[in-house]
Amino acid sequence: MDHRLKKEKQFSYIYRKGKRSNSKFFTLFSVESKYDNYLIGFAISKKIGKANKRNKLKRRLKEIIRLNNLPKNFNNYVLMAKPGAAELEFNDLIKEVKYLFEK
């Protein structure tokens, strides 16, 4: 099953209706899903860095979520990165993302 949000309409719905959790380097938006699975999208702006930095951050975030089975409930999520997130070490990224999903 592919757990990615793809359409801009889905992202904007979650931004409008979602609950927001913040940490120093990320913001997590969540909305209850109609279905028995979760969808997650990553919003990483050009302020983070050039394309290779943004793609590396996305790959790392996807792997963290896959390894830790993070979404425990059936919600749709958008994980938005703030400037400075790409410079974090992998273990610090894990701590930040786990903290947001536990909130």
Jmol script that loads the backbone (N, CA, C; Angstrom):
load data "model"
ATOM      1  N   MET A   1       0.855  -1.197   0.000  1.00  0.00           N
ATOM      2  CA  MET A   1       0.000   0.000   0.000  1.00  0.00           C
ATOM      3  C   MET A   1       0.885   1.239   0.000  1.00  0.00           C
ATOM      4  N   ASP A   2       0.575   2.141  -0.850  1.00  0.00           N
ATOM      5  CA  ASP A   2       1.310   3.398  -0.931  1.00  0.00           C
ATOM      6  C   ASP A   2       0.655   4.403   0.017  1.00  0.00           C
ATOM      7  N   HIS A   3       1.416   4.925   0.954  1.00  0.00           N
ATOM      8  CA  HIS A   3       0.862   5.811   1.985  1.00  0.00           C
ATOM      9  C   HIS A   3       1.182   7.269   1.718  1.00  0.00           C
ATOM     10  N   ARG A   4       1.282   7.672   0.445  1.00  0.00           N
ATOM     11  CA  ARG A   4       1.681   9.042   0.158  1.00  0.00           C
ATOM     12  C   ARG A   4       0.487   9.911  -0.223  1.00  0.00           C
ATOM     13  N   LEU A   5       0.510  11.142   0.244  1.00  0.00           N
ATOM     14  CA  LEU A   5      -0.409  12.160  -0.258  1.00  0.00           C
ATOM     15  C   LEU A   5       0.211  12.702  -1.530  1.00  0.00           C
ATOM     16  N   LYS A   6      -0.586  12.865  -2.576  1.00  0.00           N
ATOM     17  CA  LYS A   6      -0.005  13.298  -3.840  1.00  0.00           C
ATOM     18  C   LYS A   6      -0.627  14.588  -4.371  1.00  0.00           C
ATOM     19  N   LYS A   7      -1.902  14.760  -4.158  1.00  0.00           N
ATOM     20  CA  LYS A   7      -2.603  15.886  -4.786  1.00  0.00           C
ATOM     21  C   LYS A   7      -2.561  17.140  -3.905  1.00  0.00           C
ATOM     22  N   GLU A   8      -2.432  18.273  -4.551  1.00  0.00           N
ATOM     23  CA  GLU A   8      -2.377  19.554  -3.851  1.00  0.00           C
ATOM     24  C   GLU A   8      -3.666  19.783  -3.062  1.00  0.00           C
ATOM     25  N   LYS A   9      -4.775  19.285  -3.581  1.00  0.00           N
ATOM     26  CA  LYS A   9      -6.068  19.429  -2.912  1.00  0.00           C
ATOM     27  C   LYS A   9      -6.062  18.718  -1.553  1.00  0.00           C
ATOM     28  N   GLN A  10      -5.422  17.559  -1.485  1.00  0.00           N
ATOM     29  CA  GLN A  10      -5.327  16.822  -0.219  1.00  0.00           C
ATOM     30  C   GLN A  10      -4.486  17.586   0.798  1.00  0.00           C
ATOM     31  N   PHE A  11      -3.378  18.154   0.337  1.00  0.00           N
ATOM     32  CA  PHE A  11      -2.515  18.935   1.226  1.00  0.00           C
ATOM     33  C   PHE A  11      -3.272  20.139   1.783  1.00  0.00           C
ATOM     34  N   SER A  12      -3.953  20.881   0.909  1.00  0.00           N
ATOM     35  CA  SER A  12      -4.625  22.098   1.374  1.00  0.00           C
ATOM     36  C   SER A  12      -5.781  21.773   2.326  1.00  0.00           C
ATOM     37  N   TYR A  13      -6.456  20.639   2.121  1.00  0.00           N
ATOM     38  CA  TYR A  13      -7.517  20.226   3.042  1.00  0.00           C
ATOM     39  C   TYR A  13      -6.939  19.976   4.436  1.00  0.00           C
ATOM     40  N   ILE A  14      -5.807  19.293   4.489  1.00  0.00           N
ATOM     41  CA  ILE A  14      -5.190  18.992   5.786  1.00  0.00           C
ATOM     42  C   ILE A  14      -4.684  20.265   6.455  1.00  0.00           C
ATOM     43  N   TYR A  15      -4.149  21.200   5.668  1.00  0.00           N
ATOM     44  CA  TYR A  15      -3.712  22.475   6.246  1.00  0.00           C
ATOM     45  C   TYR A  15      -4.901  23.218   6.857  1.00  0.00           C
ATOM     46  N   ARG A  16      -6.042  23.215   6.178  1.00  0.00           N
ATOM     47  CA  ARG A  16      -7.214  23.950   6.659  1.00  0.00           C
ATOM     48  C   ARG A  16      -7.843  23.298   7.883  1.00  0.00           C
ATOM     49  N   LYS A  17      -8.068  21.991   7.821  1.00  0.00           N
ATOM     50  CA  LYS A  17      -8.856  21.303   8.838  1.00  0.00           C
ATOM     51  C   LYS A  17      -8.028  20.620   9.924  1.00  0.00           C
ATOM     52  N   GLY A  18      -6.723  20.527   9.716  1.00  0.00           N
ATOM     53  CA  GLY A  18      -5.906  19.687  10.582  1.00  0.00           C
ATOM     54  C   GLY A  18      -5.536  20.287  11.915  1.00  0.00           C
ATOM     55  N   LYS A  19      -5.226  19.401  12.841  1.00  0.00           N
ATOM     56  CA  LYS A  19      -4.650  19.800  14.117  1.00  0.00           C
ATOM     57  C   LYS A  19      -3.158  19.934  13.898  1.00  0.00           C
ATOM     58  N   ARG A  20      -2.547  20.877  14.582  1.00  0.00           N
ATOM     59  CA  ARG A  20      -1.143  21.196  14.355  1.00  0.00           C
ATOM     60  C   ARG A  20      -0.328  20.888  15.597  1.00  0.00           C
ATOM     61  N   SER A  21       0.814  20.237  15.384  1.00  0.00           N
ATOM     62  CA  SER A  21       1.794  20.006  16.444  1.00  0.00           C
ATOM     63  C   SER A  21       3.123  20.552  15.962  1.00  0.00           C
ATOM     64  N   ASN A  22       3.818  21.255  16.842  1.00  0.00           N
ATOM     65  CA  ASN A  22       5.077  21.889  16.451  1.00  0.00           C
ATOM     66  C   ASN A  22       6.240  21.351  17.258  1.00  0.00           C
ATOM     67  N   SER A  23       7.379  21.313  16.596  1.00  0.00           N
ATOM     68  CA  SER A  23       8.643  21.113  17.280  1.00  0.00           C
ATOM     69  C   SER A  23       9.582  22.175  16.716  1.00  0.00           C
ATOM     70  N   LYS A  24      10.832  22.132  17.101  1.00  0.00           N
ATOM     71  CA  LYS A  24      11.758  23.167  16.648  1.00  0.00           C
ATOM     72  C   LYS A  24      11.980  23.114  15.137  1.00  0.00           C
ATOM     73  N   PHE A  25      11.998  21.909  14.552  1.00  0.00           N
ATOM     74  CA  PHE A  25      12.342  21.776  13.147  1.00  0.00           C
ATOM     75  C   PHE A  25      11.213  21.284  12.250  1.00  0.00           C
ATOM     76  N   PHE A  26      10.063  20.902  12.831  1.00  0.00           N
ATOM     77  CA  PHE A  26       8.966  20.370  12.030  1.00  0.00           C
ATOM     78  C   PHE A  26       7.616  20.842  12.554  1.00  0.00           C
ATOM     79  N   THR A  27       6.629  20.821  11.669  1.00  0.00           N
ATOM     80  CA  THR A  27       5.236  21.016  12.036  1.00  0.00           C
ATOM     81  C   THR A  27       4.467  19.839  11.458  1.00  0.00           C
ATOM     82  N   LEU A  28       3.625  19.214  12.265  1.00  0.00           N
ATOM     83  CA  LEU A  28       2.839  18.066  11.826  1.00  0.00           C
ATOM     84  C   LEU A  28       1.361  18.447  11.848  1.00  0.00           C
ATOM     85  N   PHE A  29       0.712  18.313  10.704  1.00  0.00           N
ATOM     86  CA  PHE A  29      -0.727  18.530  10.589  1.00  0.00           C
ATOM     87  C   PHE A  29      -1.383  17.160  10.506  1.00  0.00           C
ATOM     88  N   SER A  30      -2.518  16.973  11.194  1.00  0.00           N
ATOM     89  CA  SER A  30      -3.201  15.679  11.123  1.00  0.00           C
ATOM     90  C   SER A  30      -4.711  15.866  11.073  1.00  0.00           C
ATOM     91  N   VAL A  31      -5.345  15.008  10.273  1.00  0.00           N
ATOM     92  CA  VAL A  31      -6.800  14.981  10.109  1.00  0.00           C
ATOM     93  C   VAL A  31      -7.218  13.522  10.125  1.00  0.00           C
ATOM     94  N   GLU A  32      -8.371  13.220  10.723  1.00  0.00           N
ATOM     95  CA  GLU A  32      -8.841  11.831  10.726  1.00  0.00           C
ATOM     96  C   GLU A  32      -9.128  11.366   9.313  1.00  0.00           C
ATOM     97  N   SER A  33      -8.794  10.109   9.053  1.00  0.00           N
ATOM     98  CA  SER A  33      -9.003   9.514   7.735  1.00  0.00           C
ATOM     99  C   SER A  33     -10.365   8.839   7.677  1.00  0.00           C
ATOM    100  N   LYS A  34     -10.959   8.819   6.496  1.00  0.00           N
ATOM    101  CA  LYS A  34     -12.232   8.120   6.316  1.00  0.00           C
ATOM    102  C   LYS A  34     -12.010   6.615   6.200  1.00  0.00           C
ATOM    103  N   TYR A  35     -10.787   6.221   5.878  1.00  0.00           N
ATOM    104  CA  TYR A  35     -10.486   4.824   5.585  1.00  0.00           C
ATOM    105  C   TYR A  35      -9.617   4.215   6.681  1.00  0.00           C
ATOM    106  N   ASP A  36      -9.410   2.910   6.603  1.00  0.00           N
ATOM    107  CA  ASP A  36      -8.610   2.216   7.611  1.00  0.00           C
ATOM    108  C   ASP A  36      -7.138   2.165   7.236  1.00  0.00           C
ATOM    109  N   ASN A  37      -6.587   3.295   6.883  1.00  0.00           N
ATOM    110  CA  ASN A  37      -5.152   3.414   6.664  1.00  0.00           C
ATOM    111  C   ASN A  37      -4.780   4.873   6.829  1.00  0.00           C
ATOM    112  N   TYR A  38      -3.503   5.147   6.751  1.00  0.00           N
ATOM    113  CA  TYR A  38      -3.055   6.525   6.885  1.00  0.00           C
ATOM    114  C   TYR A  38      -2.388   6.968   5.592  1.00  0.00           C
ATOM    115  N   LEU A  39      -2.391   8.259   5.369  1.00  0.00           N
ATOM    116  CA  LEU A  39      -1.655   8.862   4.262  1.00  0.00           C
ATOM    117  C   LEU A  39      -0.749   9.925   4.857  1.00  0.00           C
ATOM    118  N   ILE A  40       0.425  10.066   4.282  1.00  0.00           N
ATOM    119  CA  ILE A  40       1.352  11.075   4.780  1.00  0.00           C
ATOM    120  C   ILE A  40       1.997  11.782   3.601  1.00  0.00           C
ATOM    121  N   GLY A  41       2.121  13.105   3.741  1.00  0.00           N
ATOM    122  CA  GLY A  41       2.793  13.917   2.735  1.00  0.00           C
ATOM    123  C   GLY A  41       3.885  14.728   3.401  1.00  0.00           C
ATOM    124  N   PHE A  42       4.895  15.063   2.623  1.00  0.00           N
ATOM    125  CA  PHE A  42       6.020  15.828   3.143  1.00  0.00           C
ATOM    126  C   PHE A  42       6.069  17.167   2.429  1.00  0.00           C
ATOM    127  N   ALA A  43       6.093  18.256   3.199  1.00  0.00           N
ATOM    128  CA  ALA A  43       6.177  19.601   2.638  1.00  0.00           C
ATOM    129  C   ALA A  43       7.540  20.166   3.008  1.00  0.00           C
ATOM    130  N   ILE A  44       8.401  20.263   2.009  1.00  0.00           N
ATOM    131  CA  ILE A  44       9.761  20.738   2.243  1.00  0.00           C
ATOM    132  C   ILE A  44      10.025  21.852   1.242  1.00  0.00           C
ATOM    133  N   SER A  45      10.076  23.078   1.746  1.00  0.00           N
ATOM    134  CA  SER A  45      10.171  24.230   0.856  1.00  0.00           C
ATOM    135  C   SER A  45      11.593  24.446   0.366  1.00  0.00           C
ATOM    136  N   LYS A  46      11.741  25.342  -0.579  1.00  0.00           N
ATOM    137  CA  LYS A  46      13.051  25.645  -1.148  1.00  0.00           C
ATOM    138  C   LYS A  46      13.942  26.386  -0.162  1.00  0.00           C
ATOM    139  N   LYS A  47      13.370  26.872   0.951  1.00  0.00           N
ATOM    140  CA  LYS A  47      14.181  27.529   1.979  1.00  0.00           C
ATOM    141  C   LYS A  47      15.094  26.532   2.674  1.00  0.00           C
ATOM    142  N   ILE A  48      14.763  25.246   2.613  1.00  0.00           N
ATOM    143  CA  ILE A  48      15.541  24.206   3.267  1.00  0.00           C
ATOM    144  C   ILE A  48      16.899  24.040   2.580  1.00  0.00           C
ATOM    145  N   GLY A  49      16.916  24.137   1.271  1.00  0.00           N
ATOM    146  CA  GLY A  49      18.168  23.965   0.530  1.00  0.00           C
ATOM    147  C   GLY A  49      17.890  23.582  -0.904  1.00  0.00           C
ATOM    148  N   LYS A  50      18.921  23.209  -1.603  1.00  0.00           N
ATOM    149  CA  LYS A  50      18.773  22.803  -2.997  1.00  0.00           C
ATOM    150  C   LYS A  50      18.117  21.431  -3.068  1.00  0.00           C
ATOM    151  N   ALA A  51      17.794  20.998  -4.277  1.00  0.00           N
ATOM    152  CA  ALA A  51      16.998  19.788  -4.480  1.00  0.00           C
ATOM    153  C   ALA A  51      17.619  18.559  -3.840  1.00  0.00           C
ATOM    154  N   ASN A  52      18.943  18.422  -3.922  1.00  0.00           N
ATOM    155  CA  ASN A  52      19.555  17.222  -3.344  1.00  0.00           C
ATOM    156  C   ASN A  52      19.387  17.174  -1.825  1.00  0.00           C
ATOM    157  N   LYS A  53      19.435  18.321  -1.161  1.00  0.00           N
ATOM    158  CA  LYS A  53      19.225  18.373   0.293  1.00  0.00           C
ATOM    159  C   LYS A  53      17.778  18.041   0.643  1.00  0.00           C
ATOM    160  N   ARG A  54      16.845  18.605  -0.119  1.00  0.00           N
ATOM    161  CA  ARG A  54      15.422  18.353   0.143  1.00  0.00           C
ATOM    162  C   ARG A  54      15.080  16.884  -0.086  1.00  0.00           C
ATOM    163  N   ASN A  55      15.611  16.298  -1.151  1.00  0.00           N
ATOM    164  CA  ASN A  55      15.322  14.898  -1.445  1.00  0.00           C
ATOM    165  C   ASN A  55      15.924  13.972  -0.391  1.00  0.00           C
ATOM    166  N   LYS A  56      17.115  14.300   0.079  1.00  0.00           N
ATOM    167  CA  LYS A  56      17.749  13.489   1.124  1.00  0.00           C
ATOM    168  C   LYS A  56      16.917  13.533   2.404  1.00  0.00           C
ATOM    169  N   LEU A  57      16.428  14.719   2.751  1.00  0.00           N
ATOM    170  CA  LEU A  57      15.592  14.856   3.940  1.00  0.00           C
ATOM    171  C   LEU A  57      14.308  14.043   3.785  1.00  0.00           C
ATOM    172  N   LYS A  58      13.685  14.105   2.607  1.00  0.00           N
ATOM    173  CA  LYS A  58      12.465  13.321   2.365  1.00  0.00           C
ATOM    174  C   LYS A  58      12.724  11.823   2.491  1.00  0.00           C
ATOM    175  N   ARG A  59      13.819  11.363   1.912  1.00  0.00           N
ATOM    176  CA  ARG A  59      14.162   9.932   1.993  1.00  0.00           C
ATOM    177  C   ARG A  59      14.367   9.509   3.444  1.00  0.00           C
ATOM    178  N   ARG A  60      15.063  10.341   4.202  1.00  0.00           N
ATOM    179  CA  ARG A  60      15.293  10.030   5.611  1.00  0.00           C
ATOM    180  C   ARG A  60      13.985   9.980   6.397  1.00  0.00           C
ATOM    181  N   LEU A  61      13.101  10.942   6.160  1.00  0.00           N
ATOM    182  CA  LEU A  61      11.821  10.978   6.880  1.00  0.00           C
ATOM    183  C   LEU A  61      10.964   9.762   6.547  1.00  0.00           C
ATOM    184  N   LYS A  62      10.927   9.378   5.273  1.00  0.00           N
ATOM    185  CA  LYS A  62      10.152   8.195   4.880  1.00  0.00           C
ATOM    186  C   LYS A  62      10.690   6.949   5.567  1.00  0.00           C
ATOM    187  N   GLU A  63      12.002   6.847   5.652  1.00  0.00           N
ATOM    188  CA  GLU A  63      12.616   5.680   6.278  1.00  0.00           C
ATOM    189  C   GLU A  63      12.343   5.652   7.782  1.00  0.00           C
ATOM    190  N   ILE A  64      12.392   6.797   8.429  1.00  0.00           N
ATOM    191  CA  ILE A  64      12.092   6.870   9.867  1.00  0.00           C
ATOM    192  C   ILE A  64      10.667   6.401  10.135  1.00  0.00           C
ATOM    193  N   ILE A  65       9.747   6.850   9.320  1.00  0.00           N
ATOM    194  CA  ILE A  65       8.341   6.481   9.511  1.00  0.00           C
ATOM    195  C   ILE A  65       8.135   4.998   9.229  1.00  0.00           C
ATOM    196  N   ARG A  66       8.811   4.474   8.222  1.00  0.00           N
ATOM    197  CA  ARG A  66       8.681   3.055   7.882  1.00  0.00           C
ATOM    198  C   ARG A  66       9.264   2.170   8.992  1.00  0.00           C
ATOM    199  N   LEU A  67      10.461   2.504   9.471  1.00  0.00           N
ATOM    200  CA  LEU A  67      11.126   1.668  10.471  1.00  0.00           C
ATOM    201  C   LEU A  67      10.423   1.683  11.822  1.00  0.00           C
ATOM    202  N   ASN A  68       9.878   2.815  12.213  1.00  0.00           N
ATOM    203  CA  ASN A  68       9.288   2.955  13.543  1.00  0.00           C
ATOM    204  C   ASN A  68       7.783   2.732  13.578  1.00  0.00           C
ATOM    205  N   ASN A  69       7.168   2.397  12.425  1.00  0.00           N
ATOM    206  CA  ASN A  69       5.710   2.208  12.349  1.00  0.00           C
ATOM    207  C   ASN A  69       4.984   3.339  13.054  1.00  0.00           C
ATOM    208  N   LEU A  70       5.323   4.574  12.679  1.00  0.00           N
ATOM    209  CA  LEU A  70       4.895   5.703  13.499  1.00  0.00           C
ATOM    210  C   LEU A  70       3.410   5.987  13.527  1.00  0.00           C
ATOM    211  N   PRO A  71       2.724   6.176  12.430  1.00  0.00           N
ATOM    212  CA  PRO A  71       1.299   6.492  12.600  1.00  0.00           C
ATOM    213  C   PRO A  71       0.556   5.301  13.202  1.00  0.00           C
ATOM    214  N   LYS A  72       0.222   5.417  14.460  1.00  0.00           N
ATOM    215  CA  LYS A  72      -0.456   4.324  15.165  1.00  0.00           C
ATOM    216  C   LYS A  72      -1.962   4.336  14.901  1.00  0.00           C
ATOM    217  N   ASN A  73      -2.484   5.489  14.529  1.00  0.00           N
ATOM    218  CA  ASN A  73      -3.918   5.588  14.288  1.00  0.00           C
ATOM    219  C   ASN A  73      -4.156   5.992  12.828  1.00  0.00           C
ATOM    220  N   PHE A  74      -5.405   5.928  12.405  1.00  0.00           N
ATOM    221  CA  PHE A  74      -5.728   6.163  11.002  1.00  0.00           C
ATOM    222  C   PHE A  74      -6.043   7.637  10.768  1.00  0.00           C
ATOM    223  N   ASN A  75      -4.994   8.403  10.596  1.00  0.00           N
ATOM    224  CA  ASN A  75      -5.112   9.820  10.267  1.00  0.00           C
ATOM    225  C   ASN A  75      -4.359  10.087   8.982  1.00  0.00           C
ATOM    226  N   ASN A  76      -4.621  11.251   8.409  1.00  0.00           N
ATOM    227  CA  ASN A  76      -3.820  11.724   7.285  1.00  0.00           C
ATOM    228  C   ASN A  76      -2.912  12.822   7.816  1.00  0.00           C
ATOM    229  N   TYR A  77      -1.660  12.815   7.385  1.00  0.00           N
ATOM    230  CA  TYR A  77      -0.656  13.717   7.936  1.00  0.00           C
ATOM    231  C   TYR A  77       0.058  14.497   6.844  1.00  0.00           C
ATOM    232  N   VAL A  78       0.484  15.697   7.215  1.00  0.00           N
ATOM    233  CA  VAL A  78       1.462  16.448   6.429  1.00  0.00           C
ATOM    234  C   VAL A  78       2.566  16.840   7.396  1.00  0.00           C
ATOM    235  N   LEU A  79       3.789  16.455   7.070  1.00  0.00           N
ATOM    236  CA  LEU A  79       4.956  16.785   7.878  1.00  0.00           C
ATOM    237  C   LEU A  79       5.716  17.889   7.157  1.00  0.00           C
ATOM    238  N   MET A  80       5.699  19.072   7.746  1.00  0.00           N
ATOM    239  CA  MET A  80       6.318  20.252   7.134  1.00  0.00           C
ATOM    240  C   MET A  80       7.653  20.535   7.815  1.00  0.00           C
ATOM    241  N   ALA A  81       8.692  20.645   7.016  1.00  0.00           N
ATOM    242  CA  ALA A  81      10.030  20.898   7.555  1.00  0.00           C
ATOM    243  C   ALA A  81      10.274  22.399   7.660  1.00  0.00           C
ATOM    244  N   LYS A  82      10.963  22.776   8.728  1.00  0.00           N
ATOM    245  CA  LYS A  82      11.359  24.172   8.918  1.00  0.00           C
ATOM    246  C   LYS A  82      12.841  24.307   8.579  1.00  0.00           C
ATOM    247  N   PRO A  83      13.302  25.521   8.321  1.00  0.00           N
ATOM    248  CA  PRO A  83      14.730  25.702   8.017  1.00  0.00           C
ATOM    249  C   PRO A  83      15.617  25.144   9.136  1.00  0.00           C
ATOM    250  N   GLY A  84      16.673  24.466   8.741  1.00  0.00           N
ATOM    251  CA  GLY A  84      17.581  23.852   9.694  1.00  0.00           C
ATOM    252  C   GLY A  84      17.348  22.364   9.861  1.00  0.00           C
ATOM    253  N   ALA A  85      16.231  21.849   9.368  1.00  0.00           N
ATOM    254  CA  ALA A  85      15.918  20.427   9.531  1.00  0.00           C
ATOM    255  C   ALA A  85      16.878  19.547   8.739  1.00  0.00           C
ATOM    256  N   ALA A  86      17.348  20.025   7.606  1.00  0.00           N
ATOM    257  CA  ALA A  86      18.227  19.213   6.752  1.00  0.00           C
ATOM    258  C   ALA A  86      19.608  19.040   7.375  1.00  0.00           C
ATOM    259  N   GLU A  87      19.986  19.899   8.307  1.00  0.00           N
ATOM    260  CA  GLU A  87      21.313  19.808   8.916  1.00  0.00           C
ATOM    261  C   GLU A  87      21.353  18.840  10.099  1.00  0.00           C
ATOM    262  N   LEU A  88      20.189  18.331  10.519  1.00  0.00           N
ATOM    263  CA  LEU A  88      20.153  17.442  11.679  1.00  0.00           C
ATOM    264  C   LEU A  88      20.778  16.084  11.368  1.00  0.00           C
ATOM    265  N   GLU A  89      21.378  15.477  12.384  1.00  0.00           N
ATOM    266  CA  GLU A  89      21.862  14.105  12.267  1.00  0.00           C
ATOM    267  C   GLU A  89      20.658  13.161  12.235  1.00  0.00           C
ATOM    268  N   PHE A  90      20.875  11.945  11.743  1.00  0.00           N
ATOM    269  CA  PHE A  90      19.781  10.991  11.591  1.00  0.00           C
ATOM    270  C   PHE A  90      19.107  10.675  12.925  1.00  0.00           C
ATOM    271  N   ASN A  91      19.896  10.481  13.986  1.00  0.00           N
ATOM    272  CA  ASN A  91      19.318  10.170  15.298  1.00  0.00           C
ATOM    273  C   ASN A  91      18.490  11.332  15.848  1.00  0.00           C
ATOM    274  N   ASP A  92      18.926  12.568  15.571  1.00  0.00           N
ATOM    275  CA  ASP A  92      18.146  13.730  16.004  1.00  0.00           C
ATOM    276  C   ASP A  92      16.838  13.825  15.223  1.00  0.00           C
ATOM    277  N   LEU A  93      16.879  13.473  13.947  1.00  0.00           N
ATOM    278  CA  LEU A  93      15.652  13.448  13.139  1.00  0.00           C
ATOM    279  C   LEU A  93      14.658  12.438  13.725  1.00  0.00           C
ATOM    280  N   ILE A  94      15.161  11.276  14.096  1.00  0.00           N
ATOM    281  CA  ILE A  94      14.286  10.251  14.675  1.00  0.00           C
ATOM    282  C   ILE A  94      13.605  10.788  15.932  1.00  0.00           C
ATOM    283  N   LYS A  95      14.368  11.436  16.814  1.00  0.00           N
ATOM    284  CA  LYS A  95      13.804  11.979  18.055  1.00  0.00           C
ATOM    285  C   LYS A  95      12.732  13.022  17.768  1.00  0.00           C
ATOM    286  N   GLU A  96      13.010  13.932  16.826  1.00  0.00           N
ATOM    287  CA  GLU A  96      12.053  15.001  16.493  1.00  0.00           C
ATOM    288  C   GLU A  96      10.745  14.420  15.948  1.00  0.00           C
ATOM    289  N   VAL A  97      10.862  13.475  15.017  1.00  0.00           N
ATOM    290  CA  VAL A  97       9.666  12.915  14.376  1.00  0.00           C
ATOM    291  C   VAL A  97       8.861  12.086  15.369  1.00  0.00           C
ATOM    292  N   LYS A  98       9.534  11.284  16.194  1.00  0.00           N
ATOM    293  CA  LYS A  98       8.826  10.504  17.214  1.00  0.00           C
ATOM    294  C   LYS A  98       8.095  11.407  18.190  1.00  0.00           C
ATOM    295  N   TYR A  99       8.751  12.491  18.581  1.00  0.00           N
ATOM    296  CA  TYR A  99       8.147  13.450  19.505  1.00  0.00           C
ATOM    297  C   TYR A  99       6.857  14.016  18.924  1.00  0.00           C
ATOM    298  N   LEU A 100       6.867  14.361  17.638  1.00  0.00           N
ATOM    299  CA  LEU A 100       5.673  14.925  17.010  1.00  0.00           C
ATOM    300  C   LEU A 100       4.529  13.914  16.940  1.00  0.00           C
ATOM    301  N   PHE A 101       4.844  12.694  16.587  1.00  0.00           N
ATOM    302  CA  PHE A 101       3.772  11.690  16.462  1.00  0.00           C
ATOM    303  C   PHE A 101       3.222  11.272  17.817  1.00  0.00           C
ATOM    304  N   GLU A 102       3.989  11.429  18.888  1.00  0.00           N
ATOM    305  CA  GLU A 102       3.498  11.087  20.224  1.00  0.00           C
ATOM    306  C   GLU A 102       2.655  12.196  20.816  1.00  0.00           C
ATOM    307  N   LYS A 103       2.816  13.416  20.328  1.00  0.00           N
ATOM    308  CA  LYS A 103       2.078  14.569  20.860  1.00  0.00           C
ATOM    309  C   LYS A 103       0.599  14.427  20.654  1.00  0.00           C
TER     310      LYS A 103
END
end "model"
wireframe off; spacefill off
backbone 0.3
color backbone group
